[in-house]
């Protein structure tokens, strides 16, 4: 099983469509995906997880319940998950991370990456929306530092992409094949 996780509205569903050619429900507003959606691709189960964080029109308690369900889904399936692709918005993530840190909180993207690593799930960070980023290298270095990824592992962890325009997806596919736990 390969899971795609990340904040709401970072492009998880669009990325899955670009990689697999299979349509999954997508929307312009956060919170369209509210439960795990599974598709078959190349003999594997691909799971589009709901976004964590803000979901348009949903009360805070519903958003928290969905976040808990994501965590339980991953914990319950950790042994079957061959790979996690954590999708982050390359344009928005640095500002969001800094805002959380200023409040004295651990940014949810960072916390989620650490959670996947603690479960020993091979993880790739797909840095999406790079078409909107001026200095991609600086963003990758910033994220690597915040996520605690050693310099020597940056190229094995982070892949800059544009799901909307299909940019750099071959590099992502190659890294996915290399990093996924063989069953």
C-alpha positions, -999 to 999 in steps of 0.1 A, spaced: 0 0 0 12 35 -9 -3 64 11 -5 101 1 -8 124 31 -6 161 38 -24 192 48 -57 200 31 -55 215 -4 -18 207 -11 -26 187 -42 -26 151 -30 -56 141 -52 -42 159 -82 -8 142 -77 -24 108 -75 -43 115 -108 -12 127 -125 8 96 -114 -19 70 -120 -43 84 -145 -71 74 -122 -96 101 -112 -101 107 -75 -124 133 -61 -108 167 -62 -118 202 -53 -106 237 -51 -116 241 -15 -100 223 14 -117 192 29 -131 175 -2 -115 142 7 -130 133 41 -121 96 44 -94 74 28 -100 67 -8 -83 36 -23 -75 29 -59 -56 1 -76 -25 11 -95 1 -13 -109 -11 -41 -86 -8 -18 -55 -33 -1 -33 -29 37 -34 -46 56 -7 -56 92 -8 -59 103 28 -80 133 39 -60 164 44 -51 174 80 -56 209 91 -82 234 79 -112 220 61 -137 245 46 -171 245 63 -163 218 89 -165 224 126 -133 221 146 -144 189 163 -151 172 129 -116 183 117 -100 168 148 -120 136 144 -108 133 108 -72 139 119 -75 111 146 -89 88 119 -59 95 97 -35 86 125 -54 54 134 -56 44 97 -18 47 95 -11 30 128 -34 2 120 -19 -3 85 18 6 93 31 -30 85 13 -29 51 24 6 41 53 3 17 57 40 12 42 73 24 43 104 1 39 134 23 27 163 0 35 198 11 27 231 -6 62 245 -15 49 280 -16 29 281 17 47 255 39 77 278 50 53 306 61 29 281 79 58 264 96 72 297 109 38 308 121 33 276 141 68 279 156 62 315 166 32 303 186 55 278 203 38 248 185 53 220 165 42 225 129 17 198 119 37 189 87 69 184 108 50 164 134 34 142 107 68 135 90 82 125 124 52 103 131 57 84 98 95 80 106 87 67 141 65 40 125 95 32 102 74 39 71 97 49 41 87 85 34 91 109 5 82 146 8 67 158 -25 72 196 -24 43 206 -47 34 238 -64 70 246 -73 57 265 -103 48 292 -77 82 292 -59 111 315 -68 140 297 -51 131 260 -49 165 250 -35 161 274 -6 126 260 2 139 224 1 168 233 24 144 251 48 121 221 49 150 197 54 162 217 84 127 219 99 120 182 93 154 172 107 166 155 75 204 153 73 220 170 44 231 137 29 195 124 28 178 155 13 178 142 -23 165 108 -11 137 125 8 125 157 -10 113 159 -46 101 193 -60 71 188 -82 41 205 -98 12 181 -98 -10 205 -117 14 208 -146 30 173 -143 64 187 -136 92 164 -123 69 134 -118 94 110 -134 119 119 -106 91 113 -80 82 79 -96 119 68 -96 123 78 -60 90 60 -51 103 28 -67 136 31 -50 123 39 -15 92 17 -12 94 -12 12 93 -44 -9 66 -68 3 
